[in-house]
Amino acid sequence: MTGPADHPLVTAVKPLVDAMGAELLDPGQATTEDVVLAWEGVDVMAVRLPQLSESLDHILTAMERRHGMPLAELDRKAKQEVVRSLEARGAFSVRHGVETVAGALGVSRFTVYNYLNRDNPSKGE
C-alpha cells in the first residue's frame, strides 16, 4: 500500500486483513470488487479480499501455525477437530474444498467425509 501506513485505521484493521489473507491497497488502486475504507469522510485504504480458494489455503496455513506442525502430522482426534472447524468456516462450500483439506491432512476424501458425517449422521442420509 502506498498510502499512509501509519494511519490509525490502517493500524486497526491490518491484523484482520492479514488474518483473512487480504491485501491493503491505496484507494486509487481499488476496483469495484475491493472494499474502500474511509476515515472521517476521507478514503484511507482499500482492501482486496482473496478468492475463496486462496482463503482456504490461508486458513490451512494458519491452522498449521496454530498447531505448530503440518496438519498431516496431527493425530486423528486433532484432524477431526480441524475438519469441524473448517466446516464451521464454510471450507467445504469451496470448489475442491474436500480435496484440498484431505491433501493438507494427509488423508483421503473418504476420510474427510467420514469426519464430517461422524458428528452429523443426518448429513450422510
Buried (B, 14 or more C-beta within 10 A) or exposed (E): BEBBEEBEBBEEBBEEBEEBBBBBBBBEBBEEEBEEBEBEEEBBBBBBBBEEEBBBBBBBEBBBEEBEEEBEEBEEEBBBBBBBEBBEEEBBEBEEBBEBBBBBBEBEEEBBBBBBEEEEEEEEE
